[in-house]
């Protein structure tokens, strides 16, 4: 720990416990981590705290540090600073020269490609972790059979991974991780290898199993829907650091970076609040529903934007001349990417896009009502 002169491991623990009491917090149960990992061109410096039963999702663009954080939690990557404590036990502390090997950590991991042993049956794959922890073969297989039944895979106990579907293999990997009763469950893109239909079904099943899990679960994903459905709290990482955290509803409602805004499908702008308006750096003014003062964000969904070939005469207070930069299908709608004084995205029906004769390069007027433009402090 930077600036901490406590060097004896027990003194180190007592010192932190005292600090936690001073802060009015009890972190003896659950995850309490400050992860610092240094690389020549990248530094991860991330605090993660979660209570037993909580599902934490790490979100962020490629290279943000999500997988680095997961590997550090698993013990597959040593910390260069900070500390990792789980249920009151310090598992890693570089200052105290403490680094518990992965096999001695109460951690279960479900990897993106599941890493099932191809030569073992589903039953023996699940039993493997129990055997590694000293359980007898008979006892391990009996407990593994119970986990497969819980996952709805009892009839596939004798099947090898090559004969399982993607969804079945994912559930075997989850059963193997849960069978050792970890105090920390790590899920690395657990649904990424599944097709869209299977992903939908397995996401529902995974949510049910995570709801029953009594310890901490940390999920790494690129998919905002996975995060919104599976997690109790999101931690958004960019460039190795947290940029926003909160419940899925909180993060969706008030994004704080362009990455998060794109993730949840909002147009986001940063400026200075002046009453019912946010003034951007170039002087562009956005009328807003809320009053805000000082540094502020203004956000609205693409569906709130209406497009016109002539300047509209309606009640919308936010009207801007823009140019269509691109068009793409977005579900049942057409998403128009617009450039100009206020670059933004607009969603409209295919019939509306046809009626407006929109093509790249088409000049349009974009209108957004103040009632649909929400402001909040930056």
N, C-alpha and C positions, 0 to 999 in steps of 0.2 A: 504493500500500500504506500502510495506516495506520501512522504512526510510523516510516516508512522514510525516511531522509534521503538515500538514494542517488537522484540525479536523472538522471545520464547513463545512457542506455539500456543501453550495454554494461556499465558499472559495475553497473547494476541487475541485469543478467543474471548477471554474475560473483558478485555478492553472494548471489543466490538459489542459484546452483550450489554456493557454499561452504556455505550453510545446509543444502542437501540432503545434501552430503557429511558434514556434522556430524551430521545425523540418521541417517546410515547408509543413505540411500536414493538411488537413481539414477532421476530422473524425466525423463531426456533423451528417452526413448521413451514414447509414449503421451500421454494427456491429463492435464494438471495445471492445474486451474482453481479460482479463487476468484471467484465471480460475485456482484457487488453491484449491484443495480439498485433505485433509489429511485423510488417513486411517491407521490402525496399520501396515499393510504390504504393503502399496501402497500410492503414492503421485501423484496426477495429477497437473502439472504445465504447462499450455498451453495457448499461445497467439493466438487469432483468430481475424482476421480483414477481412471484406468483404464489398464491395460497394453494393448499391441497384442494383438489377438485376443480381447479381453474385450468382452462385451455387458453394458451397464449399463442397467437399467430404472428410470425415474423414475415413481414411483407417488404418488398423493395425491388428495384430494378436489378438486372444482372450485374454482378460485381459489387453489390451494395455491402456484402458481408454476412448474408444470411447463413450460407453453408459454413462459413468460417466459425460463426457463433455456435452452430449446432455441433461441429466437430470439437470445439473447445469444451462444450458442455459434456460431450461423450468421453472426453479424455483422449481423443485421437489427435489433438493438437494442443501443445503446452501453452499455458498462459505466459505472457511476458510481464504482466502486471495485473493488479486487481486481485480478486478472490472469488472462489466458488464455494458456497455453503448450501447444503441440502438437509433439511430437517434438523438444523442445529449442528451438523457435522461438517467441518471444513474438508472439502475434497481436493482443493487446489489453492495454494497460496505461495506464489513465487518468493515473496519477502521472507517467508518461513521455510523456504525450500521444501515445500510439500506439494506432491503431485500424485494423487492416487491413480494407479493403473486402471485402464478401462474395465478390465475384467473384475476389479474389486469395487467398482462403483455400482450403486443400486439403480442402474439406468438401463432402460430398454430402448432399442432403436429399430424403426421400420424405415429401410432405405427405399429410394425411389424405384429401384429395380428389384426390390425385395430380398435379393441375395439368398434365396433358398438353395439348399444343397440338392443338386439334381439327382444324386444317386440314392437319396433317402425319401421315404414315403412322407406324406403330409404329417402323419402321426409322429414319425421319428424326427422330422424337422422341428415340430413344436416341443418334443421331449428333449431336444439337444441341449437347450439352455439349462434345463433342470438337471440333466446329467452332469453338465459342467460345474454345477454347484454342489455336487456330491450326492445327489439323490440316486437311489438304486434304479436299475433299468425298469423293473416292474412298476415301481412307484411313479417314475417319470412318465411312463407310457399311459398309466391309468389317469394321471392328472392331465396329460396332453389330450387324451380322449374326451375328457370333460370340457376342455377348452374348444375342441373342434365341434362338439355338440352345441356349445353355446354360440358358436359362429355359424351354425347351420351347415356344417361340413362333415357330420358324422359318417355319411355314406361315402365320403371321399378319403377316409383315413388311410387307406392303403395305396392311394394314387401318388405317383411321383409328380413333381412340379410340371414336367413337360406335358402331362395329361390334364392339367388344370387350366381353367379359363383365367383371364387376367384378374377378374374380380375374386375368384376363388383363391388365387395365389396371394392376393393382397390380404385376404382374411387369414390365411395361414401365417403370413408374416406377422400380422397383428397379434394373432394368438401366441406365436412364439415369443414376441416381445412382452406380452402381458403375463404369460405363464410364470415368469420368474418374479412376479409381483414387484415391479420396479417402483421406486419412489419418484422417478422422473422418466417420462415417456417422450422420446424424440421421434418426430415424424417428418421425414425429408421428402417433400413432394409426393405424398402417399398415393395420390390419385392420378399423377401425371401420365402413367403408362396405360391408362384405361381409355377405351373409346367413349364417345359422348354418352351413349345409352347406358353402358355399364357404370360409367362415372356417376351418373345420376342416382342409380340404385345403391351403389357402394357408399356414396356420400351420406345417404340417409342412415345406412347401417353403421357407418363409422361414427356418426353423430350420436347414435344410441349407445354405442360402446364407450365413447368418451364421456358421455353423461353419467355412466355408471363407474367410471374410473375415479378412485378416491385420492390419487396423488396428482402431481403437476404434469401437464402435457404441454409440450412446445411443438408447434407445427410450423414448418417452413413451406411456403407456397408462393407461386407467381399468380395464382388464380384468385381474384377478389371474391368470387362466389364461394369457393372453398373456405376462404377465411371468414366471410360473413356468416356462413352457415355453421361452421365447426367451432369457431373461437368465441370465448367470452370477452377477450380483450385483444386488440391489435397493437403491435409495435412496428411502426414503419421505419425502415432503415435506409439511409442514403449515404454513400461515401463512408461507411463504417460507423455511423453515429445515428442515434435516434432523432427523427425529425418530428414525430407525432406519435402519441399513444392515446388509447381510449377504447371504449366499447365500439363495436362496428357501427352503431347508430351515431355515436358522437363523431367518429372520424368521417363518416359519410356526409354528415350534415355540415361539418365545418373543416374541410380539408385545408392544409397549411402549405402545401407545395404543389407544383404543377403535376408531379408524378401521381400524387394522391388524387388530385382533381380528375386527371384522365382515368385513373383506376375506377373511381366511383361515378364517372360520367358527368362532370360538371365543368362549366367554364369558370375559371378563377382569375381574379385580378387583384393586384396589391397596390394600395395607395394610401391616401390620408383621408380619414373621415371628417366630414364637415356637415353636421346635422344629418339630414336624410340624403346624403350623397357621399360617394367616395371619389376623390380626385386622384387620377393616375399621374405618374411622373411626367408624362407629356402634356398634361393639362386636360386630358379627356375626363369628362365628368359622368359618373354613373349614378342616377337617381336610385335610391334603395328604400326597402320597406322599413328598415330599422334605422334609428339614429345611432351614430357612433362618432367618437372623437379620437383623433390621433391615428397612429398606424393601424390600418384596417385592411381586411379582405372583403371583396364583393364576389358573390358566386350566384350562378343560375344554371339550370339544366338546359341542354340543347333543345329540348322540347318546348321551352319557354320562348324560343326565338321564332319570330315569323319573318318570312322573306317576301319582298315586293319588288316589282320592276320599276315602280315610281315611288317617290317619297310618300309614305302613308300619312293620312290626315287624322288618324284616330287618337286615342287617349294615351298611347305609349309615350313615356317621357324619354326613353333611351332609343334613339334612332341614329343609325350610322350608315354611311355609304361604304360598301365593301365589294370585294370581288371574289367570285367562286374560284377557289384554288383546286378543289377536287371533290368528287362525289363517290360515295361507297354505300353498299347495302349494310344496314345496321339492324339486324333482326328483320322486322316487317317494314322498317322505315328506310329512308334515304338520308344519310348523314352528309351534309355539305360542310366542307372545311373552307372558311372564309378568311381572306387577308385584307389588310387595310389599317385604319387607325385603331381598330379594336379587333384583332384576330380572334376568331371564335368558331365554335361548331354549332350547327343548327340541324335539327331533325325535322323532317317533313314526310308526308306520304308520297309514294311513287306517283300518284295522280297529280299531286300538287307540284312535284318537281317537273313533271311533263308539261303541265299547264304553264309554268313559268319559263319553260324552255331553257332549263339550266344546263350549262356545259362549263367546263373549265374556262375561265376568262370572262364569264358573264358578269356584268356589273349589277348589283342588287342593293336594295335598302334592307337592313336588318333592324327589327324593332323588338324591344323587350320591355314589358311593363315593370314599373318600379315595384309593384306588389310582389313580383316574382324574382326580384333581385335582392338577395339577402346579404346583409353586412354584419361583420363581427370583428372584434379586435385582433390585430396581428400579434 
